[in-house]
Amino acid sequence: MDGIQFIRTADGSNTLFHAGAGEYYHSMHGAVQESRHVFIESGLKYRQQQTGSALVSVLEIGFGTGLNFLLSAEYCQDNQILLQYSGIEPFPLSWEQIVKSGYQHYVSREIWDLFCKNYEDAIQKKVSVSPYIGWEIIHRKALDFETNAKFDVIYFDAFSEKSQPEMWTIQTLDHICRHLAENGVLVTYAVNGNLKRNLQSLGIRWEKIPGASGKREMLRATKSS
Ligand SMILES: C[S@@+](CC[C@H](N)C(=O)[O-])C[C@H]1O[C@@H](n2cnc3c(N)ncnc32)[C@H](O)[C@@H]1O
Protein backbone atom coordinates (compact mmCIF):
# COMPACT_ATOMS: atom_id res chain seq x y z
CA MET A 1 0.00 0.00 0.00
CA ASP A 2 2.26 2.77 -1.23
CA GLY A 3 1.48 6.45 -0.94
CA ILE A 4 -0.84 5.64 1.95
CA GLN A 5 -2.56 8.72 3.31
CA PHE A 6 -4.08 9.39 6.69
CA ILE A 7 -7.12 11.64 6.55
CA ARG A 8 -8.56 13.68 9.42
CA THR A 9 -11.97 12.65 10.77
CA ALA A 10 -14.54 14.80 12.59
CA ASP A 11 -13.05 14.33 16.08
CA GLY A 12 -9.60 15.40 14.87
CA SER A 13 -8.15 11.87 14.81
CA ASN A 14 -6.93 10.27 11.60
CA THR A 15 -8.05 7.33 9.53
CA LEU A 16 -6.87 5.62 6.35
CA PHE A 17 -8.61 5.23 3.03
CA HIS A 18 -8.33 1.78 1.43
CA ALA A 19 -8.56 2.27 -2.33
CA GLY A 20 -9.27 -1.43 -3.04
CA ALA A 21 -12.19 -1.61 -0.63
CA GLY A 22 -13.23 1.96 -1.46
CA GLU A 23 -13.62 2.50 2.27
CA TYR A 24 -12.15 4.26 5.27
CA TYR A 25 -10.72 2.19 8.12
CA HIS A 26 -12.86 4.08 10.64
CA SER A 27 -15.91 6.29 10.82
CA MET A 28 -15.44 9.74 9.30
CA HIS A 29 -17.47 10.98 12.28
CA GLY A 30 -14.37 10.30 14.36
CA ALA A 31 -11.93 7.38 14.37
CA VAL A 32 -11.01 7.54 18.04
CA GLN A 33 -14.53 8.22 19.27
CA GLU A 34 -15.79 5.23 17.28
CA SER A 35 -13.09 2.93 18.60
CA ARG A 36 -13.70 4.04 22.19
CA HIS A 37 -17.46 3.65 21.94
CA VAL A 38 -17.77 0.41 19.92
CA PHE A 39 -14.82 -1.60 21.11
CA ILE A 40 -13.60 -0.25 24.45
CA GLU A 41 -16.83 0.88 26.14
CA SER A 42 -19.33 -1.57 24.58
CA GLY A 43 -16.98 -4.55 24.37
CA LEU A 44 -13.94 -4.61 26.64
CA LYS A 45 -15.25 -2.50 29.51
CA TYR A 46 -18.73 -4.06 29.34
CA ARG A 47 -17.33 -7.59 29.56
CA GLN A 48 -14.79 -6.72 32.21
CA GLN A 49 -17.44 -5.10 34.41
CA GLN A 50 -19.58 -8.22 34.09
CA THR A 51 -16.85 -10.61 35.16
CA GLY A 52 -14.81 -8.38 37.47
CA SER A 53 -11.84 -10.45 36.32
CA ALA A 54 -8.33 -9.03 36.36
CA LEU A 55 -7.55 -10.89 33.11
CA VAL A 56 -9.11 -10.41 29.69
CA SER A 57 -8.37 -11.85 26.26
CA VAL A 58 -9.28 -9.99 23.08
CA LEU A 59 -9.34 -11.19 19.47
CA GLU A 60 -9.54 -8.49 16.83
CA ILE A 61 -10.59 -9.26 13.27
CA GLY A 62 -8.85 -6.64 11.12
CA PHE A 63 -5.96 -5.20 13.18
CA GLY A 64 -5.17 -2.44 10.65
CA THR A 65 -3.59 0.60 12.25
CA GLY A 66 -3.65 -0.84 15.78
CA LEU A 67 -5.92 1.89 17.14
CA ASN A 68 -8.17 -0.59 18.97
CA PHE A 69 -5.15 -2.31 20.47
CA LEU A 70 -3.67 0.98 21.69
CA LEU A 71 -6.88 2.07 23.42
CA SER A 72 -7.38 -1.43 24.91
CA ALA A 73 -3.83 -1.49 26.23
CA GLU A 74 -4.30 1.94 27.79
CA TYR A 75 -7.57 0.90 29.43
CA CYS A 76 -6.08 -2.31 30.83
CA GLN A 77 -2.90 -0.67 32.06
CA ASP A 78 -4.90 2.07 33.81
CA ASN A 79 -7.19 -0.47 35.45
CA GLN A 80 -4.51 -3.04 36.27
CA ILE A 81 -6.09 -5.72 34.08
CA LEU A 82 -3.93 -8.32 32.36
CA LEU A 83 -4.60 -8.15 28.61
CA GLN A 84 -3.90 -10.91 26.09
CA TYR A 85 -4.48 -9.40 22.65
CA SER A 86 -4.48 -11.23 19.30
CA GLY A 87 -5.09 -9.17 16.18
CA ILE A 88 -5.75 -10.88 12.86
CA GLU A 89 -4.44 -9.00 9.86
CA PRO A 90 -3.58 -10.56 6.47
CA PHE A 91 -2.15 -7.28 5.17
CA PRO A 92 -0.18 -5.70 8.03
CA LEU A 93 0.77 -2.07 7.50
CA SER A 94 4.45 -1.25 7.68
CA TRP A 95 5.72 0.56 10.74
CA GLU A 96 6.61 3.53 8.51
CA GLN A 97 2.93 3.75 7.54
CA ILE A 98 1.50 3.24 11.03
CA VAL A 99 3.69 5.84 12.64
CA LYS A 100 1.96 8.53 10.57
CA SER A 101 -1.39 7.81 12.27
CA GLY A 102 -0.86 10.40 15.03
CA TYR A 103 -2.41 7.97 17.54
CA GLN A 104 0.33 8.74 20.04
CA HIS A 105 -1.80 11.75 21.02
CA TYR A 106 -4.56 9.47 22.35
CA VAL A 107 -2.57 7.18 24.65
CA SER A 108 0.14 7.60 27.25
CA ARG A 109 3.74 7.94 26.22
CA GLU A 110 4.42 4.55 27.83
CA ILE A 111 1.79 2.71 25.75
CA TRP A 112 2.90 4.39 22.54
CA ASP A 113 6.54 3.51 23.21
CA LEU A 114 5.60 -0.14 23.87
CA PHE A 115 3.65 -0.18 20.60
CA CYS A 116 6.56 1.32 18.62
CA LYS A 117 9.15 -0.94 20.16
CA ASN A 118 7.22 -4.18 19.64
CA TYR A 119 5.17 -3.73 16.44
CA GLU A 120 7.49 -5.61 14.07
CA ASP A 121 8.07 -8.40 16.63
CA ALA A 122 4.34 -8.79 17.29
CA ILE A 123 3.85 -9.71 13.60
CA GLN A 124 6.32 -12.58 14.02
CA LYS A 125 5.35 -13.97 17.42
CA LYS A 126 3.48 -13.42 20.66
CA VAL A 127 5.30 -10.79 22.73
CA SER A 128 4.97 -9.60 26.31
CA VAL A 129 5.13 -5.86 25.94
CA SER A 130 4.68 -5.05 29.61
CA PRO A 131 3.84 -7.00 32.77
CA TYR A 132 0.21 -6.29 31.85
CA ILE A 133 0.10 -6.82 28.12
CA GLY A 134 0.70 -9.78 25.80
CA TRP A 135 0.24 -9.11 22.11
CA GLU A 136 0.42 -10.81 18.71
CA ILE A 137 -0.58 -9.85 15.17
CA ILE A 138 -1.60 -12.98 13.31
CA HIS A 139 -0.52 -12.53 9.73
CA ARG A 140 -3.31 -14.42 7.97
CA LYS A 141 -6.96 -14.25 6.97
CA ALA A 142 -9.67 -14.75 9.58
CA LEU A 143 -10.79 -18.02 7.98
CA ASP A 144 -7.24 -19.40 8.14
CA PHE A 145 -6.86 -18.63 11.82
CA GLU A 146 -6.94 -21.73 14.06
CA THR A 147 -6.40 -21.97 17.78
CA ASN A 148 -7.85 -23.82 20.73
CA ALA A 149 -7.90 -20.57 22.69
CA LYS A 150 -11.23 -18.94 23.52
CA PHE A 151 -11.49 -15.17 23.80
CA ASP A 152 -13.53 -13.06 26.22
CA VAL A 153 -14.08 -10.31 23.69
CA ILE A 154 -14.01 -10.26 19.89
CA TYR A 155 -13.70 -6.96 18.06
CA PHE A 156 -15.18 -7.59 14.63
CA ASP A 157 -13.76 -4.66 12.64
CA ALA A 158 -13.94 -5.90 9.04
CA PHE A 159 -14.70 -3.69 6.06
CA SER A 160 -18.42 -3.37 5.42
CA GLU A 161 -20.59 -6.09 3.95
CA LYS A 162 -20.86 -4.03 0.77
CA SER A 163 -17.12 -4.06 0.07
CA GLN A 164 -16.14 -7.37 1.71
CA PRO A 165 -19.24 -9.60 1.78
CA GLU A 166 -17.22 -12.75 2.49
CA MET A 167 -16.43 -11.43 5.99
CA TRP A 168 -20.12 -11.38 6.93
CA THR A 169 -21.19 -14.85 5.73
CA ILE A 170 -22.40 -17.55 8.10
CA GLN A 171 -19.24 -19.55 7.33
CA THR A 172 -16.94 -16.72 8.45
CA LEU A 173 -19.06 -15.75 11.44
CA ASP A 174 -19.29 -19.38 12.55
CA HIS A 175 -15.51 -19.70 12.34
CA ILE A 176 -14.95 -16.49 14.29
CA CYS A 177 -17.58 -17.18 16.95
CA ARG A 178 -16.08 -20.61 17.64
CA HIS A 179 -13.26 -18.67 19.25
CA LEU A 180 -15.60 -16.88 21.65
CA ALA A 181 -15.58 -18.04 25.29
CA GLU A 182 -18.79 -18.91 27.08
CA ASN A 183 -20.51 -15.58 27.90
CA GLY A 184 -17.92 -13.85 25.74
CA VAL A 185 -19.04 -10.88 23.65
CA LEU A 186 -18.50 -9.89 20.03
CA VAL A 187 -18.93 -6.25 19.14
CA THR A 188 -19.06 -4.55 15.78
CA TYR A 189 -19.89 -1.10 14.44
CA ALA A 190 -22.54 -2.39 12.01
CA VAL A 191 -25.97 -3.92 12.23
CA ASN A 192 -27.03 -5.55 8.99
CA GLY A 193 -29.67 -8.10 8.08
CA ASN A 194 -27.27 -10.90 7.21
CA LEU A 195 -25.30 -10.41 10.38
CA LYS A 196 -28.43 -10.66 12.52
CA ARG A 197 -29.79 -13.67 10.63
CA ASN A 198 -26.46 -15.48 10.61
CA LEU A 199 -25.86 -14.98 14.33
CA GLN A 200 -29.39 -16.14 15.01
CA SER A 201 -28.80 -19.32 12.97
CA LEU A 202 -25.62 -19.94 14.95
CA GLY A 203 -27.60 -19.69 18.17
CA ILE A 204 -25.80 -16.55 19.28
CA ARG A 205 -27.82 -13.92 21.06
CA TRP A 206 -27.39 -10.38 19.78
CA GLU A 207 -28.66 -6.96 20.72
CA LYS A 208 -28.74 -3.58 19.06
CA ILE A 209 -27.26 -0.87 21.22
CA PRO A 210 -26.65 2.84 20.55
CA GLY A 211 -23.92 3.38 17.99
CA ALA A 212 -20.93 5.72 18.01
CA SER A 213 -21.49 9.33 17.03
CA GLY A 214 -22.97 9.48 13.51
CA LYS A 215 -24.47 5.96 13.70
CA ARG A 216 -27.80 5.17 15.30
CA GLU A 217 -26.90 1.64 16.36
CA MET A 218 -24.24 -1.05 16.64
CA LEU A 219 -24.35 -4.74 17.52
CA ARG A 220 -23.22 -6.71 20.53
CA ALA A 221 -23.52 -10.51 20.53
CA THR A 222 -23.14 -12.82 23.53
CA LYS A 223 -22.38 -16.52 23.38
CA SER A 224 -24.24 -18.58 25.94
CA SER A 225 -25.35 -22.18 25.98
C1 LIG B 1 -12.11 -1.53 8.72
S1 LIG B 1 -10.40 -1.96 8.58
C2 LIG B 1 -9.93 -2.25 10.26
C3 LIG B 1 -9.46 -1.09 11.03
C4 LIG B 1 -8.60 -1.46 12.20
N1 LIG B 1 -9.29 -2.20 13.23
C5 LIG B 1 -8.01 -0.17 12.71
O1 LIG B 1 -8.41 0.28 13.78
O2 LIG B 1 -7.18 0.37 12.00
C6 LIG B 1 -10.52 -3.69 8.08
C7 LIG B 1 -9.24 -4.47 8.22
O3 LIG B 1 -9.51 -5.84 7.89
C8 LIG B 1 -8.38 -6.36 7.23
N2 LIG B 1 -8.79 -7.57 6.49
C9 LIG B 1 -9.04 -7.69 5.16
N3 LIG B 1 -9.37 -8.98 4.87
C10 LIG B 1 -9.33 -9.67 6.03
C11 LIG B 1 -9.53 -11.05 6.36
N4 LIG B 1 -9.88 -11.96 5.44
N5 LIG B 1 -9.37 -11.43 7.65
C12 LIG B 1 -9.02 -10.51 8.61
N6 LIG B 1 -8.82 -9.20 8.34
C13 LIG B 1 -8.96 -8.78 7.07
C14 LIG B 1 -7.95 -5.19 6.36
O4 LIG B 1 -6.63 -5.35 5.90
C15 LIG B 1 -8.13 -4.02 7.31
O5 LIG B 1 -6.98 -3.79 8.06
The ligand as an SDF file (V2000), in Angstrom:
LIG
                    3D

 27 29  0  0  0  0  0  0  0  0999 V2000
  -12.1090   -1.5340    8.7250 C   0  0  0  0  0  0  0  0  0  0  0  0
  -10.4000   -1.9640    8.5760 S   0  0  0  0  0  0  0  0  0  0  0  0
   -9.9300   -2.2500   10.2580 C   0  0  0  0  0  0  0  0  0  0  0  0
   -9.4570   -1.0940   11.0260 C   0  0  0  0  0  0  0  0  0  0  0  0
   -8.6020   -1.4590   12.1980 C   0  0  0  0  0  0  0  0  0  0  0  0
   -9.2900   -2.2030   13.2250 N   0  0  0  0  0  0  0  0  0  0  0  0
   -8.0090   -0.1740   12.7090 C   0  0  0  0  0  0  0  0  0  0  0  0
   -8.4060    0.2820   13.7840 O   0  0  0  0  0  0  0  0  0  0  0  0
   -7.1780    0.3700   11.9970 O   0  0  0  0  0  0  0  0  0  0  0  0
  -10.5180   -3.6900    8.0750 C   0  0  0  0  0  0  0  0  0  0  0  0
   -9.2390   -4.4740    8.2220 C   0  0  0  0  0  0  0  0  0  0  0  0
   -9.5110   -5.8440    7.8930 O   0  0  0  0  0  0  0  0  0  0  0  0
   -8.3810   -6.3630    7.2310 C   0  0  0  0  0  0  0  0  0  0  0  0
   -8.7890   -7.5690    6.4900 N   0  0  0  0  0  0  0  0  0  0  0  0
   -9.0390   -7.6930    5.1600 C   0  0  0  0  0  0  0  0  0  0  0  0
   -9.3670   -8.9800    4.8660 N   0  0  0  0  0  0  0  0  0  0  0  0
   -9.3260   -9.6750    6.0270 C   0  0  0  0  0  0  0  0  0  0  0  0
   -9.5270  -11.0480    6.3570 C   0  0  0  0  0  0  0  0  0  0  0  0
   -9.8760  -11.9610    5.4370 N   0  0  0  0  0  0  0  0  0  0  0  0
   -9.3700  -11.4340    7.6550 N   0  0  0  0  0  0  0  0  0  0  0  0
   -9.0230  -10.5130    8.6070 C   0  0  0  0  0  0  0  0  0  0  0  0
   -8.8200   -9.1950    8.3350 N   0  0  0  0  0  0  0  0  0  0  0  0
   -8.9630   -8.7840    7.0670 C   0  0  0  0  0  0  0  0  0  0  0  0
   -7.9460   -5.1930    6.3590 C   0  0  0  0  0  0  0  0  0  0  0  0
   -6.6260   -5.3460    5.8970 O   0  0  0  0  0  0  0  0  0  0  0  0
   -8.1330   -4.0210    7.3050 C   0  0  0  0  0  0  0  0  0  0  0  0
   -6.9770   -3.7920    8.0620 O   0  0  0  0  0  0  0  0  0  0  0  0
  1  2  1  0
  2  3  1  0
  2 10  1  0
  3  4  1  0
  4  5  1  0
  5  6  1  0
  5  7  1  0
  7  8  2  0
  7  9  1  0
 10 11  1  0
 11 12  1  0
 11 26  1  0
 12 13  1  0
 13 14  1  0
 13 24  1  0
 14 15  1  0
 14 23  1  0
 15 16  2  0
 16 17  1  0
 17 18  1  0
 17 23  2  0
 18 19  1  0
 18 20  2  0
 20 21  1  0
 21 22  2  0
 22 23  1  0
 24 25  1  0
 24 26  1  0
 26 27  1  0
M  CHG  2   2   1   9  -1
M  END
$$$$
